Amino acid sequence: MATEIHAHKVLDLLREAPMSKAELKEKIQQTYGSEARFRTCKLAGFDVDSLLLFFEAKQKIIEDSGLWMLNEGRICSHSH
């Protein structure tokens, strides 16, 4: 079984630069591969689409003018 990548690694991609959802999905695939699975502090087993839905539902990312960016106030600050 492959190791799951902590979701903060994906959030770090947005910390580097805001991007569209399509750009983010492409960057995730380039960085971690198309079969990558992700985990949070409490949950595991996310694929890319379910992880992005989770981020939206938890308001960890916000969209402005078609670009996704971090909602810093909703991001926990522990290390990953």
mmCIF file of the N, C-alpha and C atoms, coordinates in Angstrom:
data_MODEL
# 
_entry.id   MODEL 
# 
loop_
_atom_site.group_PDB 
_atom_site.id 
_atom_site.type_symbol 
_atom_site.label_atom_id 
_atom_site.label_alt_id 
_atom_site.label_comp_id 
_atom_site.label_asym_id 
_atom_site.label_entity_id 
_atom_site.label_seq_id 
_atom_site.pdbx_PDB_ins_code 
_atom_site.Cartn_x 
_atom_site.Cartn_y 
_atom_site.Cartn_z 
_atom_site.occupancy 
_atom_site.B_iso_or_equiv 
_atom_site.pdbx_formal_charge 
_atom_site.auth_seq_id 
_atom_site.auth_comp_id 
_atom_site.auth_asym_id 
_atom_site.auth_atom_id 
_atom_site.pdbx_PDB_model_num 
ATOM 1   N N  . MET A 1 1  ? 0.850   -1.186 0.000   1.00 0.00 ? 1  MET A N  1 
ATOM 2   C CA . MET A 1 1  ? 0.000   0.000  0.000   1.00 0.00 ? 1  MET A CA 1 
ATOM 3   C C  . MET A 1 1  ? 0.891   1.243  0.000   1.00 0.00 ? 1  MET A C  1 
ATOM 4   N N  . ALA A 1 2  ? 0.573   2.186  -0.831  1.00 0.00 ? 2  ALA A N  1 
ATOM 5   C CA . ALA A 1 2  ? 1.349   3.416  -0.940  1.00 0.00 ? 2  ALA A CA 1 
ATOM 6   C C  . ALA A 1 2  ? 1.114   4.305  0.273   1.00 0.00 ? 2  ALA A C  1 
ATOM 7   N N  . THR A 1 3  ? 2.120   5.065  0.603   1.00 0.00 ? 3  THR A N  1 
ATOM 8   C CA . THR A 1 3  ? 2.002   6.014  1.697   1.00 0.00 ? 3  THR A CA 1 
ATOM 9   C C  . THR A 1 3  ? 1.091   7.159  1.280   1.00 0.00 ? 3  THR A C  1 
ATOM 10  N N  . GLU A 1 4  ? 0.233   7.582  2.179   1.00 0.00 ? 4  GLU A N  1 
ATOM 11  C CA . GLU A 1 4  ? -0.631  8.727  1.895   1.00 0.00 ? 4  GLU A CA 1 
ATOM 12  C C  . GLU A 1 4  ? 0.117   10.011 2.183   1.00 0.00 ? 4  GLU A C  1 
ATOM 13  N N  . ILE A 1 5  ? -0.125  11.001 1.376   1.00 0.00 ? 5  ILE A N  1 
ATOM 14  C CA . ILE A 1 5  ? 0.521   12.304 1.478   1.00 0.00 ? 5  ILE A CA 1 
ATOM 15  C C  . ILE A 1 5  ? -0.345  13.201 2.352   1.00 0.00 ? 5  ILE A C  1 
ATOM 16  N N  . HIS A 1 6  ? 0.290   13.912 3.270   1.00 0.00 ? 6  HIS A N  1 
ATOM 17  C CA . HIS A 1 6  ? -0.475  14.801 4.140   1.00 0.00 ? 6  HIS A CA 1 
ATOM 18  C C  . HIS A 1 6  ? -1.059  15.943 3.312   1.00 0.00 ? 6  HIS A C  1 
ATOM 19  N N  . ALA A 1 7  ? -2.293  16.276 3.584   1.00 0.00 ? 7  ALA A N  1 
ATOM 20  C CA . ALA A 1 7  ? -3.014  17.314 2.837   1.00 0.00 ? 7  ALA A CA 1 
ATOM 21  C C  . ALA A 1 7  ? -2.312  18.670 2.894   1.00 0.00 ? 7  ALA A C  1 
ATOM 22  N N  . HIS A 1 8  ? -1.540  18.917 3.934   1.00 0.00 ? 8  HIS A N  1 
ATOM 23  C CA . HIS A 1 8  ? -0.813  20.194 4.014   1.00 0.00 ? 8  HIS A CA 1 
ATOM 24  C C  . HIS A 1 8  ? 0.171   20.361 2.870   1.00 0.00 ? 8  HIS A C  1 
ATOM 25  N N  . LYS A 1 9  ? 0.659   19.252 2.326   1.00 0.00 ? 9  LYS A N  1 
ATOM 26  C CA . LYS A 1 9  ? 1.562   19.334 1.168   1.00 0.00 ? 9  LYS A CA 1 
ATOM 27  C C  . LYS A 1 9  ? 0.834   19.961 -0.021  1.00 0.00 ? 9  LYS A C  1 
ATOM 28  N N  . VAL A 1 10 ? -0.441  19.635 -0.180  1.00 0.00 ? 10 VAL A N  1 
ATOM 29  C CA . VAL A 1 10 ? -1.241  20.227 -1.257  1.00 0.00 ? 10 VAL A CA 1 
ATOM 30  C C  . VAL A 1 10 ? -1.503  21.700 -0.952  1.00 0.00 ? 10 VAL A C  1 
ATOM 31  N N  . LEU A 1 11 ? -1.825  22.000 0.287   1.00 0.00 ? 11 LEU A N  1 
ATOM 32  C CA . LEU A 1 11 ? -2.042  23.399 0.663   1.00 0.00 ? 11 LEU A CA 1 
ATOM 33  C C  . LEU A 1 11 ? -0.769  24.220 0.452   1.00 0.00 ? 11 LEU A C  1 
ATOM 34  N N  . ASP A 1 12 ? 0.383   23.599 0.663   1.00 0.00 ? 12 ASP A N  1 
ATOM 35  C CA . ASP A 1 12 ? 1.652   24.298 0.429   1.00 0.00 ? 12 ASP A CA 1 
ATOM 36  C C  . ASP A 1 12 ? 1.811   24.713 -1.029  1.00 0.00 ? 12 ASP A C  1 
ATOM 37  N N  . LEU A 1 13 ? 1.252   23.921 -1.945  1.00 0.00 ? 13 LEU A N  1 
ATOM 38  C CA . LEU A 1 13 ? 1.302   24.303 -3.363  1.00 0.00 ? 13 LEU A CA 1 
ATOM 39  C C  . LEU A 1 13 ? 0.570   25.623 -3.588  1.00 0.00 ? 13 LEU A C  1 
ATOM 40  N N  . LEU A 1 14 ? -0.551  25.808 -2.904  1.00 0.00 ? 14 LEU A N  1 
ATOM 41  C CA . LEU A 1 14 ? -1.293  27.068 -3.021  1.00 0.00 ? 14 LEU A CA 1 
ATOM 42  C C  . LEU A 1 14 ? -0.602  28.193 -2.254  1.00 0.00 ? 14 LEU A C  1 
ATOM 43  N N  . ARG A 1 15 ? 0.148   27.839 -1.244  1.00 0.00 ? 15 ARG A N  1 
ATOM 44  C CA . ARG A 1 15 ? 0.899   28.852 -0.503  1.00 0.00 ? 15 ARG A CA 1 
ATOM 45  C C  . ARG A 1 15 ? 1.967   29.461 -1.417  1.00 0.00 ? 15 ARG A C  1 
ATOM 46  N N  . GLU A 1 16 ? 2.532   28.618 -2.289  1.00 0.00 ? 16 GLU A N  1 
ATOM 47  C CA . GLU A 1 16 ? 3.542   29.088 -3.240  1.00 0.00 ? 16 GLU A CA 1 
ATOM 48  C C  . GLU A 1 16 ? 2.945   30.084 -4.225  1.00 0.00 ? 16 GLU A C  1 
ATOM 49  N N  . ALA A 1 17 ? 1.750   29.779 -4.726  1.00 0.00 ? 17 ALA A N  1 
ATOM 50  C CA . ALA A 1 17 ? 1.107   30.666 -5.699  1.00 0.00 ? 17 ALA A CA 1 
ATOM 51  C C  . ALA A 1 17 ? -0.350  30.259 -5.884  1.00 0.00 ? 17 ALA A C  1 
ATOM 52  N N  . PRO A 1 18 ? -1.273  31.228 -5.844  1.00 0.00 ? 18 PRO A N  1 
ATOM 53  C CA . PRO A 1 18 ? -2.667  30.920 -6.164  1.00 0.00 ? 18 PRO A CA 1 
ATOM 54  C C  . PRO A 1 18 ? -2.767  30.375 -7.594  1.00 0.00 ? 18 PRO A C  1 
ATOM 55  N N  . MET A 1 19 ? -3.713  29.490 -7.820  1.00 0.00 ? 19 MET A N  1 
ATOM 56  C CA . MET A 1 19 ? -3.905  28.931 -9.158  1.00 0.00 ? 19 MET A CA 1 
ATOM 57  C C  . MET A 1 19 ? -5.342  28.454 -9.309  1.00 0.00 ? 19 MET A C  1 
ATOM 58  N N  . SER A 1 20 ? -5.740  28.224 -10.534 1.00 0.00 ? 20 SER A N  1 
ATOM 59  C CA . SER A 1 20 ? -7.089  27.726 -10.797 1.00 0.00 ? 20 SER A CA 1 
ATOM 60  C C  . SER A 1 20 ? -7.184  26.273 -10.322 1.00 0.00 ? 20 SER A C  1 
ATOM 61  N N  . LYS A 1 21 ? -8.408  25.794 -10.213 1.00 0.00 ? 21 LYS A N  1 
ATOM 62  C CA . LYS A 1 21 ? -8.628  24.404 -9.800  1.00 0.00 ? 21 LYS A CA 1 
ATOM 63  C C  . LYS A 1 21 ? -7.947  23.453 -10.777 1.00 0.00 ? 21 LYS A C  1 
ATOM 64  N N  . ALA A 1 22 ? -8.077  23.716 -12.070 1.00 0.00 ? 22 ALA A N  1 
ATOM 65  C CA . ALA A 1 22 ? -7.457  22.852 -13.084 1.00 0.00 ? 22 ALA A CA 1 
ATOM 66  C C  . ALA A 1 22 ? -5.933  22.872 -12.954 1.00 0.00 ? 22 ALA A C  1 
ATOM 67  N N  . GLU A 1 23 ? -5.365  24.045 -12.723 1.00 0.00 ? 23 GLU A N  1 
ATOM 68  C CA . GLU A 1 23 ? -3.914  24.154 -12.549 1.00 0.00 ? 23 GLU A CA 1 
ATOM 69  C C  . GLU A 1 23 ? -3.457  23.402 -11.305 1.00 0.00 ? 23 GLU A C  1 
ATOM 70  N N  . LEU A 1 24 ? -4.228  23.520 -10.223 1.00 0.00 ? 24 LEU A N  1 
ATOM 71  C CA . LEU A 1 24 ? -3.883  22.830 -8.988  1.00 0.00 ? 24 LEU A CA 1 
ATOM 72  C C  . LEU A 1 24 ? -3.931  21.325 -9.185  1.00 0.00 ? 24 LEU A C  1 
ATOM 73  N N  . LYS A 1 25 ? -4.973  20.826 -9.818  1.00 0.00 ? 25 LYS A N  1 
ATOM 74  C CA . LYS A 1 25 ? -5.080  19.387 -10.058 1.00 0.00 ? 25 LYS A CA 1 
ATOM 75  C C  . LYS A 1 25 ? -3.912  18.891 -10.909 1.00 0.00 ? 25 LYS A C  1 
ATOM 76  N N  . GLU A 1 26 ? -3.537  19.662 -11.917 1.00 0.00 ? 26 GLU A N  1 
ATOM 77  C CA . GLU A 1 26 ? -2.396  19.284 -12.769 1.00 0.00 ? 26 GLU A CA 1 
ATOM 78  C C  . GLU A 1 26 ? -1.095  19.280 -11.960 1.00 0.00 ? 26 GLU A C  1 
ATOM 79  N N  . LYS A 1 27 ? -0.904  20.296 -11.130 1.00 0.00 ? 27 LYS A N  1 
ATOM 80  C CA . LYS A 1 27 ? 0.302   20.393 -10.297 1.00 0.00 ? 27 LYS A CA 1 
ATOM 81  C C  . LYS A 1 27 ? 0.369   19.217 -9.319  1.00 0.00 ? 27 LYS A C  1 
ATOM 82  N N  . ILE A 1 28 ? -0.761  18.855 -8.718  1.00 0.00 ? 28 ILE A N  1 
ATOM 83  C CA . ILE A 1 28 ? -0.803  17.713 -7.798  1.00 0.00 ? 28 ILE A CA 1 
ATOM 84  C C  . ILE A 1 28 ? -0.416  16.442 -8.542  1.00 0.00 ? 28 ILE A C  1 
ATOM 85  N N  . GLN A 1 29 ? -0.965  16.248 -9.732  1.00 0.00 ? 29 GLN A N  1 
ATOM 86  C CA . GLN A 1 29 ? -0.660  15.048 -10.508 1.00 0.00 ? 29 GLN A CA 1 
ATOM 87  C C  . GLN A 1 29 ? 0.816   15.013 -10.889 1.00 0.00 ? 29 GLN A C  1 
ATOM 88  N N  . GLN A 1 30 ? 1.368   16.156 -11.310 1.00 0.00 ? 30 GLN A N  1 
ATOM 89  C CA . GLN A 1 30 ? 2.787   16.207 -11.674 1.00 0.00 ? 30 GLN A CA 1 
ATOM 90  C C  . GLN A 1 30 ? 3.674   15.927 -10.463 1.00 0.00 ? 30 GLN A C  1 
ATOM 91  N N  . THR A 1 31 ? 3.277   16.443 -9.314  1.00 0.00 ? 31 THR A N  1 
ATOM 92  C CA . THR A 1 31 ? 4.094   16.323 -8.108  1.00 0.00 ? 31 THR A CA 1 
ATOM 93  C C  . THR A 1 31 ? 3.963   14.959 -7.447  1.00 0.00 ? 31 THR A C  1 
ATOM 94  N N  . TYR A 1 32 ? 2.753   14.435 -7.367  1.00 0.00 ? 32 TYR A N  1 
ATOM 95  C CA . TYR A 1 32 ? 2.505   13.220 -6.579  1.00 0.00 ? 32 TYR A CA 1 
ATOM 96  C C  . TYR A 1 32 ? 2.014   12.028 -7.387  1.00 0.00 ? 32 TYR A C  1 
ATOM 97  N N  . GLY A 1 33 ? 1.699   12.221 -8.651  1.00 0.00 ? 33 GLY A N  1 
ATOM 98  C CA . GLY A 1 33 ? 1.219   11.130 -9.489  1.00 0.00 ? 33 GLY A CA 1 
ATOM 99  C C  . GLY A 1 33 ? -0.292  11.029 -9.492  1.00 0.00 ? 33 GLY A C  1 
ATOM 100 N N  . SER A 1 34 ? -0.814  10.391 -10.503 1.00 0.00 ? 34 SER A N  1 
ATOM 101 C CA . SER A 1 34 ? -2.268  10.326 -10.694 1.00 0.00 ? 34 SER A CA 1 
ATOM 102 C C  . SER A 1 34 ? -2.966  9.395  -9.709  1.00 0.00 ? 34 SER A C  1 
ATOM 103 N N  . GLU A 1 35 ? -2.233  8.498  -9.083  1.00 0.00 ? 35 GLU A N  1 
ATOM 104 C CA . GLU A 1 35 ? -2.828  7.537  -8.149  1.00 0.00 ? 35 GLU A CA 1 
ATOM 105 C C  . GLU A 1 35 ? -2.619  7.931  -6.683  1.00 0.00 ? 35 GLU A C  1 
ATOM 106 N N  . ALA A 1 36 ? -2.108  9.121  -6.432  1.00 0.00 ? 36 ALA A N  1 
ATOM 107 C CA . ALA A 1 36 ? -1.791  9.550  -5.066  1.00 0.00 ? 36 ALA A CA 1 
ATOM 108 C C  . ALA A 1 36 ? -3.047  9.574  -4.198  1.00 0.00 ? 36 ALA A C  1 
ATOM 109 N N  . ARG A 1 37 ? -2.849  9.249  -2.939  1.00 0.00 ? 37 ARG A N  1 
ATOM 110 C CA . ARG A 1 37 ? -3.891  9.329  -1.933  1.00 0.00 ? 37 ARG A CA 1 
ATOM 111 C C  . ARG A 1 37 ? -3.387  10.256 -0.836  1.00 0.00 ? 37 ARG A C  1 
ATOM 112 N N  . PHE A 1 38 ? -4.339  10.911 -0.161  1.00 0.00 ? 38 PHE A N  1 
ATOM 113 C CA . PHE A 1 38 ? -4.000  11.957 0.790   1.00 0.00 ? 38 PHE A CA 1 
ATOM 114 C C  . PHE A 1 38 ? -4.698  11.704 2.121   1.00 0.00 ? 38 PHE A C  1 
ATOM 115 N N  . ARG A 1 39 ? -4.129  12.295 3.173   1.00 0.00 ? 39 ARG A N  1 
ATOM 116 C CA . ARG A 1 39 ? -4.709  12.194 4.508   1.00 0.00 ? 39 ARG A CA 1 
ATOM 117 C C  . ARG A 1 39 ? -4.664  13.568 5.162   1.00 0.00 ? 39 ARG A C  1 
ATOM 118 N N  . THR A 1 40 ? -5.520  13.750 6.142   1.00 0.00 ? 40 THR A N  1 
ATOM 119 C CA . THR A 1 40 ? -5.498  14.950 6.976   1.00 0.00 ? 40 THR A CA 1 
ATOM 120 C C  . THR A 1 40 ? -5.069  14.505 8.364   1.00 0.00 ? 40 THR A C  1 
ATOM 121 N N  . CYS A 1 41 ? -5.191  15.407 9.319   1.00 0.00 ? 41 CYS A N  1 
ATOM 122 C CA . CYS A 1 41 ? -4.841  15.051 10.699  1.00 0.00 ? 41 CYS A CA 1 
ATOM 123 C C  . CYS A 1 41 ? -5.748  13.950 11.242  1.00 0.00 ? 41 CYS A C  1 
ATOM 124 N N  . LYS A 1 42 ? -7.001  13.913 10.786  1.00 0.00 ? 42 LYS A N  1 
ATOM 125 C CA . LYS A 1 42 ? -7.987  12.988 11.341  1.00 0.00 ? 42 LYS A CA 1 
ATOM 126 C C  . LYS A 1 42 ? -8.561  11.989 10.340  1.00 0.00 ? 42 LYS A C  1 
ATOM 127 N N  . LEU A 1 43 ? -8.462  12.278 9.061   1.00 0.00 ? 43 LEU A N  1 
ATOM 128 C CA . LEU A 1 43 ? -9.085  11.446 8.037   1.00 0.00 ? 43 LEU A CA 1 
ATOM 129 C C  . LEU A 1 43 ? -8.055  10.976 7.023   1.00 0.00 ? 43 LEU A C  1 
ATOM 130 N N  . ALA A 1 44 ? -8.365  9.887  6.326   1.00 0.00 ? 44 ALA A N  1 
ATOM 131 C CA . ALA A 1 44 ? -7.446  9.338  5.332   1.00 0.00 ? 44 ALA A CA 1 
ATOM 132 C C  . ALA A 1 44 ? -8.231  8.800  4.146   1.00 0.00 ? 44 ALA A C  1 
ATOM 133 N N  . GLY A 1 45 ? -7.518  8.504  3.071   1.00 0.00 ? 45 GLY A N  1 
ATOM 134 C CA . GLY A 1 45 ? -8.121  7.856  1.920   1.00 0.00 ? 45 GLY A CA 1 
ATOM 135 C C  . GLY A 1 45 ? -8.662  8.793  0.861   1.00 0.00 ? 45 GLY A C  1 
ATOM 136 N N  . PHE A 1 46 ? -8.281  10.052 0.897   1.00 0.00 ? 46 PHE A N  1 
ATOM 137 C CA . PHE A 1 46 ? -8.763  11.004 -0.101  1.00 0.00 ? 46 PHE A CA 1 
ATOM 138 C C  . PHE A 1 46 ? -8.050  10.811 -1.429  1.00 0.00 ? 46 PHE A C  1 
ATOM 139 N N  . ASP A 1 47 ? -8.814  10.874 -2.528  1.00 0.00 ? 47 ASP A N  1 
ATOM 140 C CA . ASP A 1 47 ? -8.194  11.073 -3.825  1.00 0.00 ? 47 ASP A CA 1 
ATOM 141 C C  . ASP A 1 47 ? -8.188  12.584 -4.065  1.00 0.00 ? 47 ASP A C  1 
ATOM 142 N N  . VAL A 1 48 ? -7.674  13.026 -5.189  1.00 0.00 ? 48 VAL A N  1 
ATOM 143 C CA . VAL A 1 48 ? -7.550  14.465 -5.440  1.00 0.00 ? 48 VAL A CA 1 
ATOM 144 C C  . VAL A 1 48 ? -8.902  15.164 -5.372  1.00 0.00 ? 48 VAL A C  1 
ATOM 145 N N  . ASP A 1 49 ? -9.890  14.626 -6.054  1.00 0.00 ? 49 ASP A N  1 
ATOM 146 C CA . ASP A 1 49 ? -11.199 15.290 -6.103  1.00 0.00 ? 49 ASP A CA 1 
ATOM 147 C C  . ASP A 1 49 ? -11.846 15.370 -4.721  1.00 0.00 ? 49 ASP A C  1 
ATOM 148 N N  . SER A 1 50 ? -11.796 14.283 -3.962  1.00 0.00 ? 50 SER A N  1 
ATOM 149 C CA . SER A 1 50 ? -12.418 14.318 -2.636  1.00 0.00 ? 50 SER A CA 1 
ATOM 150 C C  . SER A 1 50 ? -11.639 15.229 -1.687  1.00 0.00 ? 50 SER A C  1 
ATOM 151 N N  . LEU A 1 51 ? -10.324 15.317 -1.854  1.00 0.00 ? 51 LEU A N  1 
ATOM 152 C CA . LEU A 1 51 ? -9.535  16.223 -1.024  1.00 0.00 ? 51 LEU A CA 1 
ATOM 153 C C  . LEU A 1 51 ? -9.902  17.676 -1.301  1.00 0.00 ? 51 LEU A C  1 
ATOM 154 N N  . LEU A 1 52 ? -10.043 18.024 -2.570  1.00 0.00 ? 52 LEU A N  1 
ATOM 155 C CA . LEU A 1 52 ? -10.395 19.404 -2.921  1.00 0.00 ? 52 LEU A CA 1 
ATOM 156 C C  . LEU A 1 52 ? -11.806 19.751 -2.433  1.00 0.00 ? 52 LEU A C  1 
ATOM 157 N N  . LEU A 1 53 ? -12.723 18.802 -2.508  1.00 0.00 ? 53 LEU A N  1 
ATOM 158 C CA . LEU A 1 53 ? -14.064 19.026 -1.956  1.00 0.00 ? 53 LEU A CA 1 
ATOM 159 C C  . LEU A 1 53 ? -14.001 19.231 -0.441  1.00 0.00 ? 53 LEU A C  1 
ATOM 160 N N  . PHE A 1 54 ? -13.158 18.464 0.222   1.00 0.00 ? 54 PHE A N  1 
ATOM 161 C CA . PHE A 1 54 ? -12.964 18.616 1.661   1.00 0.00 ? 54 PHE A CA 1 
ATOM 162 C C  . PHE A 1 54 ? -12.432 20.015 1.982   1.00 0.00 ? 54 PHE A C  1 
ATOM 163 N N  . PHE A 1 55 ? -11.428 20.454 1.235   1.00 0.00 ? 55 PHE A N  1 
ATOM 164 C CA . PHE A 1 55 ? -10.875 21.800 1.442   1.00 0.00 ? 55 PHE A CA 1 
ATOM 165 C C  . PHE A 1 55 ? -11.941 22.879 1.276   1.00 0.00 ? 55 PHE A C  1 
ATOM 166 N N  . GLU A 1 56 ? -12.762 22.722 0.251   1.00 0.00 ? 56 GLU A N  1 
ATOM 167 C CA . GLU A 1 56 ? -13.835 23.704 0.020   1.00 0.00 ? 56 GLU A CA 1 
ATOM 168 C C  . GLU A 1 56 ? -14.843 23.686 1.174   1.00 0.00 ? 56 GLU A C  1 
ATOM 169 N N  . ALA A 1 57 ? -15.261 22.498 1.575   1.00 0.00 ? 57 ALA A N  1 
ATOM 170 C CA . ALA A 1 57 ? -16.261 22.381 2.639   1.00 0.00 ? 57 ALA A CA 1 
ATOM 171 C C  . ALA A 1 57 ? -15.746 22.950 3.958   1.00 0.00 ? 57 ALA A C  1 
ATOM 172 N N  . LYS A 1 58 ? -14.468 22.775 4.229   1.00 0.00 ? 58 LYS A N  1 
ATOM 173 C CA . LYS A 1 58 ? -13.863 23.269 5.471   1.00 0.00 ? 58 LYS A CA 1 
ATOM 174 C C  . LYS A 1 58 ? -13.363 24.708 5.325   1.00 0.00 ? 58 LYS A C  1 
ATOM 175 N N  . GLN A 1 59 ? -13.587 25.295 4.153   1.00 0.00 ? 59 GLN A N  1 
ATOM 176 C CA . GLN A 1 59 ? -13.179 26.673 3.855   1.00 0.00 ? 59 GLN A CA 1 
ATOM 177 C C  . GLN A 1 59 ? -11.677 26.882 4.062   1.00 0.00 ? 59 GLN A C  1 
ATOM 178 N N  . LYS A 1 60 ? -10.896 25.867 3.744   1.00 0.00 ? 60 LYS A N  1 
ATOM 179 C CA . LYS A 1 60 ? -9.439  25.986 3.832   1.00 0.00 ? 60 LYS A CA 1 
ATOM 180 C C  . LYS A 1 60 ? -8.873  26.672 2.593   1.00 0.00 ? 60 LYS A C  1 
ATOM 181 N N  . ILE A 1 61 ? -9.642  26.651 1.533   1.00 0.00 ? 61 ILE A N  1 
ATOM 182 C CA . ILE A 1 61 ? -9.276  27.371 0.318   1.00 0.00 ? 61 ILE A CA 1 
ATOM 183 C C  . ILE A 1 61 ? -10.450 28.252 -0.077  1.00 0.00 ? 61 ILE A C  1 
ATOM 184 N N  . ILE A 1 62 ? -10.114 29.358 -0.703  1.00 0.00 ? 62 ILE A N  1 
ATOM 185 C CA . ILE A 1 62 ? -11.150 30.262 -1.203  1.00 0.00 ? 62 ILE A CA 1 
ATOM 186 C C  . ILE A 1 62 ? -10.838 30.577 -2.658  1.00 0.00 ? 62 ILE A C  1 
ATOM 187 N N  . GLU A 1 63 ? -11.865 30.929 -3.393  1.00 0.00 ? 63 GLU A N  1 
ATOM 188 C CA . GLU A 1 63 ? -11.698 31.274 -4.797  1.00 0.00 ? 63 GLU A CA 1 
ATOM 189 C C  . GLU A 1 63 ? -11.931 32.769 -4.965  1.00 0.00 ? 63 GLU A C  1 
ATOM 190 N N  . ASP A 1 64 ? -11.045 33.386 -5.704  1.00 0.00 ? 64 ASP A N  1 
ATOM 191 C CA . ASP A 1 64 ? -11.164 34.805 -6.008  1.00 0.00 ? 64 ASP A CA 1 
ATOM 192 C C  . ASP A 1 64 ? -10.742 35.008 -7.449  1.00 0.00 ? 64 ASP A C  1 
ATOM 193 N N  . SER A 1 65 ? -11.668 35.497 -8.259  1.00 0.00 ? 65 SER A N  1 
ATOM 194 C CA . SER A 1 65 ? -11.402 35.753 -9.684  1.00 0.00 ? 65 SER A CA 1 
ATOM 195 C C  . SER A 1 65 ? -10.866 34.515 -10.398 1.00 0.00 ? 65 SER A C  1 
ATOM 196 N N  . GLY A 1 66 ? -11.414 33.350 -10.056 1.00 0.00 ? 66 GLY A N  1 
ATOM 197 C CA . GLY A 1 66 ? -11.035 32.114 -10.728 1.00 0.00 ? 66 GLY A CA 1 
ATOM 198 C C  . GLY A 1 66 ? -9.777  31.456 -10.193 1.00 0.00 ? 66 GLY A C  1 
ATOM 199 N N  . LEU A 1 67 ? -9.144  32.061 -9.191  1.00 0.00 ? 67 LEU A N  1 
ATOM 200 C CA . LEU A 1 67 ? -7.942  31.479 -8.605  1.00 0.00 ? 67 LEU A CA 1 
ATOM 201 C C  . LEU A 1 67 ? -8.224  30.997 -7.191  1.00 0.00 ? 67 LEU A C  1 
ATOM 202 N N  . TRP A 1 68 ? -7.707  29.838 -6.879  1.00 0.00 ? 68 TRP A N  1 
ATOM 203 C CA . TRP A 1 68 ? -7.814  29.311 -5.533  1.00 0.00 ? 68 TRP A CA 1 
ATOM 204 C C  . TRP A 1 68 ? -6.623  29.775 -4.727  1.00 0.00 ? 68 TRP A C  1 
ATOM 205 N N  . MET A 1 69 ? -6.886  30.105 -3.475  1.00 0.00 ? 69 MET A N  1 
ATOM 206 C CA . MET A 1 69 ? -5.813  30.501 -2.564  1.00 0.00 ? 69 MET A CA 1 
ATOM 207 C C  . MET A 1 69 ? -6.152  30.014 -1.167  1.00 0.00 ? 69 MET A C  1 
ATOM 208 N N  . LEU A 1 70 ? -5.157  30.040 -0.307  1.00 0.00 ? 70 LEU A N  1 
ATOM 209 C CA . LEU A 1 70 ? -5.364  29.601 1.068   1.00 0.00 ? 70 LEU A CA 1 
ATOM 210 C C  . LEU A 1 70 ? -6.220  30.590 1.830   1.00 0.00 ? 70 LEU A C  1 
ATOM 211 N N  . ASN A 1 71 ? -7.032  30.061 2.691   1.00 0.00 ? 71 ASN A N  1 
ATOM 212 C CA . ASN A 1 71 ? -7.748  30.855 3.679   1.00 0.00 ? 71 ASN A CA 1 
ATOM 213 C C  . ASN A 1 71 ? -6.960  30.641 4.972   1.00 0.00 ? 71 ASN A C  1 
ATOM 214 N N  . GLU A 1 72 ? -5.930  31.451 5.163   1.00 0.00 ? 72 GLU A N  1 
ATOM 215 C CA . GLU A 1 72 ? -4.954  31.244 6.241   1.00 0.00 ? 72 GLU A CA 1 
ATOM 216 C C  . GLU A 1 72 ? -5.599  31.077 7.615   1.00 0.00 ? 72 GLU A C  1 
ATOM 217 N N  . GLY A 1 73 ? -6.710  31.746 7.856   1.00 0.00 ? 73 GLY A N  1 
ATOM 218 C CA . GLY A 1 73 ? -7.367  31.644 9.143   1.00 0.00 ? 73 GLY A CA 1 
ATOM 219 C C  . GLY A 1 73 ? -7.958  30.274 9.426   1.00 0.00 ? 73 GLY A C  1 
ATOM 220 N N  . ARG A 1 74 ? -8.089  29.443 8.397   1.00 0.00 ? 74 ARG A N  1 
ATOM 221 C CA . ARG A 1 74 ? -8.668  28.101 8.550   1.00 0.00 ? 74 ARG A CA 1 
ATOM 222 C C  . ARG A 1 74 ? -7.638  26.981 8.482   1.00 0.00 ? 74 ARG A C  1 
ATOM 223 N N  . ILE A 1 75 ? -6.353  27.342 8.410   1.00 0.00 ? 75 ILE A N  1 
ATOM 224 C CA . ILE A 1 75 ? -5.308  26.351 8.284   1.00 0.00 ? 75 ILE A CA 1 
ATOM 225 C C  . ILE A 1 75 ? -4.662  26.121 9.644   1.00 0.00 ? 75 ILE A C  1 
ATOM 226 N N  . CYS A 1 76 ? -4.608  24.862 10.099  1.00 0.00 ? 76 CYS A N  1 
ATOM 227 C CA . CYS A 1 76 ? -3.944  24.596 11.369  1.00 0.00 ? 76 CYS A CA 1 
ATOM 228 C C  . CYS A 1 76 ? -2.430  24.767 11.180  1.00 0.00 ? 76 CYS A C  1 
ATOM 229 N N  . SER A 1 77 ? -1.736  25.044 12.263  1.00 0.00 ? 77 SER A N  1 
ATOM 230 C CA . SER A 1 77 ? -0.344  25.447 12.139  1.00 0.00 ? 77 SER A CA 1 
ATOM 231 C C  . SER A 1 77 ? 0.664   24.395 12.583  1.00 0.00 ? 77 SER A C  1 
ATOM 232 N N  . HIS A 1 78 ? 0.227   23.164 12.817  1.00 0.00 ? 78 HIS A N  1 
ATOM 233 C CA . HIS A 1 78 ? 1.197   22.140 13.230  1.00 0.00 ? 78 HIS A CA 1 
ATOM 234 C C  . HIS A 1 78 ? 2.033   21.704 12.038  1.00 0.00 ? 78 HIS A C  1 
ATOM 235 N N  . SER A 1 79 ? 3.126   21.059 12.315  1.00 0.00 ? 79 SER A N  1 
ATOM 236 C CA . SER A 1 79 ? 3.983   20.570 11.229  1.00 0.00 ? 79 SER A CA 1 
ATOM 237 C C  . SER A 1 79 ? 3.412   19.270 10.663  1.00 0.00 ? 79 SER A C  1 
ATOM 238 N N  . HIS A 1 80 ? 3.824   18.923 9.480   1.00 0.00 ? 80 HIS A N  1 
ATOM 239 C CA . HIS A 1 80 ? 3.343   17.703 8.831   1.00 0.00 ? 80 HIS A CA 1 
ATOM 240 C C  . HIS A 1 80 ? 4.492   16.858 8.413   1.00 0.00 ? 80 HIS A C  1 
# 
